[in-house]
Amino acid sequence: MASSICHCIRLAKIRCSWTYANPGRRFYDFELHQNAGGFGSFVWLDPLICEHSINVMPELLGSVDRLQVEMKSARQREKGEIRDG
């Protein structure tokens, strides 16, 4: 995977945005400067995503979250930790 070097010769971390405007979009994070009293900055690694993806991604993520909760509950029921009804 690519990396980027800041003007102070430090490697930037690659992070992933999970905001509604940029879900799943990766960027270079120059947070070290912000922590050292400087200015935090970032540079997008991925291009903009289309409007349709921006609308669909949160719905898909919500579906995954709900399924994970259902799976956890089913496992607990299977182990006898939760009783139906």
N, C-alpha and C positions, 0 to 999 in steps of 0.2 A: 504494500500500500504506500502511496506517496506521503511525503512529509514536507513541511514547509519550515524554513528557518527565518526567524525574525531578524530585524536589523541589528539586534544585540547578540546574534549568533546562538540563540536558544531555540531548541526544537519546539514547535507548537504541537499541542495535543489535537488529535482529530476527535471531534465529538459529534453527536447526532442531536438535532433539534426535534423536540416533540411538541412544539407549539402548534396551534391550529393553523397558523399562516404558513408554516414550513415543516409539516410532519415528515419525519424520516430523512430530512435533508442534512447532509454532513457539512461540517465546517472546521476550519483551523481555529483553535482557541489559543490566544496569546494571554491567558489569565495570569501567568507569572508576573507580568509587569504590573497588573492591577494589585496583586498581593504585595508587591514591593513598593507600593505607593505611586506607581506610574499609571498609565492609562490602559485599561483592558481593551482589547480589540479582537476582532475575528474577521476571517475571510471565508466566504462560501467556497466549498470544494465542489459541491454538486450544483448543477444549473437549477433555475426555478422549475417548480413542478406545475403542471396544468391545473386549472381551476377545478376540474372534475376530481382529480386526485386529492386536492385540498379538502373537498367536501366529503369524499368517500373514506379517507384514512381514519378520521376520528370514529366513524361508525364501525369500521372493521376492528379498531382497537377496543372499542366498547364491547363488541361481540366476543372478542377473545377474553376480555376480563370477566364477562358474565359466565362464559364456558368454564373458565378456571375456577370460579366460585362454585359452580354446579359440580364440577369434578371433585373438588375438595369435600363438599357436602356428601356426595355419593360415597367417597372413600370412608368418611367418618361413619356413615350409616352402615356400610359393609363391615366395619370393625366393631359395630355395636355401640359407638360413642354417641350417636344421635338416634332417637326413635321417631318414626313417622307418626304424625297425628297429634 
